[in-house]
Amino acid sequence: MTRCPHWRRVPPGLADEARARTASGCVDAAEQCQLAASHAGSEHYGFLDETDRGTALWLRWSGADQVSLAARTDCPGTGPLPHGDACCLFAGHPGPHTWEDGPPAEPPTHH
């Protein structure tokens, strides 16, 4: 499986708010949806940064003008042993865990 191919630019106002709420204060200009390409529904989620231990801030979008920030608790799922990789998504996410997913797609290029 691959990650969802949808990308979204982070609106400047939300980027400022996210910088104030995240641990590092750094936010990328665009985010790829981190859910599996097969995820159902129209909501997409791009990881912004950690906020507190066990919680992260996500860019949530659906459609062209419905964009918001969403604080979500980390997914408690872990992969099979011997490695037991942690899932890099949020609790209750749709679709498979990240260890069941392939590498992320490359950012789109603009000419």
C-alpha positions in Angstrom: 0.0 0.0 0.0 1.0 3.6 -0.4 0.1 6.8 1.3 -2.7 9.0 0.1 -1.4 11.2 -2.7 -3.3 14.4 -1.6 -1.2 17.4 -0.5 -2.4 20.7 1.0 -0.6 24.0 1.5 -0.8 25.2 5.1 -2.7 28.5 5.1 -0.5 31.3 6.6 -2.8 32.0 9.6 -3.0 28.3 10.5 0.8 28.0 10.1 1.3 30.8 12.6 -1.1 29.2 15.1 0.6 25.8 14.6 4.0 27.2 15.2 2.8 28.6 18.5 1.3 25.3 19.6 4.0 22.8 18.6 7.1 21.6 20.4 9.6 22.7 17.7 7.8 25.8 16.4 8.6 24.6 12.9 5.8 23.9 10.3 6.3 22.9 6.7 4.6 25.0 4.0 2.7 21.9 2.6 1.7 18.6 4.0 0.9 15.2 2.5 -2.0 13.2 3.8 -0.4 10.5 6.0 -3.4 8.1 5.8 -3.3 5.1 3.4 -4.2 5.8 -0.2 -7.2 3.5 0.4 -8.6 5.5 3.3 -12.4 6.1 3.1 -13.9 9.5 3.4 -12.9 13.0 2.3 -10.9 14.1 5.4 -7.2 14.2 5.0 -4.6 14.5 7.7 -1.0 15.9 7.4 1.3 15.7 10.4 2.6 19.1 11.6 4.5 18.4 14.8 4.3 17.1 18.4 2.6 19.2 20.9 3.0 17.3 24.1 4.2 13.8 24.9 1.8 11.4 23.2 -0.1 14.1 21.3 0.5 15.7 17.9 -0.9 18.6 15.8 -2.4 17.6 12.5 -3.6 19.7 9.5 -7.0 18.4 8.7 -8.7 19.2 5.3 -11.6 18.3 3.1 -12.3 20.2 0.0 -10.7 23.5 -1.0 -11.8 25.7 1.9 -12.3 23.4 4.8 -8.9 23.4 6.6 -8.3 23.3 10.3 -5.8 22.2 13.0 -6.5 19.0 15.0 -4.7 17.9 18.1 -4.8 14.1 18.2 -3.5 11.5 20.7 -0.9 9.2 19.2 -2.1 5.8 17.9 -1.2 3.1 20.5 -0.8 0.4 17.9 2.5 -1.4 17.5 3.7 -3.8 14.9 4.6 -7.4 15.3 7.7 -8.5 17.1 10.7 -8.6 16.9 10.7 -4.9 15.9 7.3 -3.8 17.2 7.4 -0.5 15.3 5.0 2.2 16.6 2.3 3.6 14.3 3.0 7.2 13.4 -0.7 8.2 13.1 -3.3 9.2 15.6 -5.6 7.1 17.7 -8.7 6.0 15.8 -7.2 6.7 12.4 -9.0 5.0 9.4 -7.1 2.4 7.5 -3.9 0.5 8.2 -1.1 1.4 10.6 2.0 3.0 9.2 4.1 -0.1 9.6 1.7 -1.8 7.2 2.1 1.1 4.7 4.8 1.7 2.1 7.1 4.7 1.9 5.5 8.2 1.4 5.1 9.7 -2.0 7.5 12.4 -3.3 6.2 16.0 -3.0 4.6 17.3 -6.2 6.8 19.4 -8.5 5.6 22.6 -9.9 7.0 23.9 -13.2 
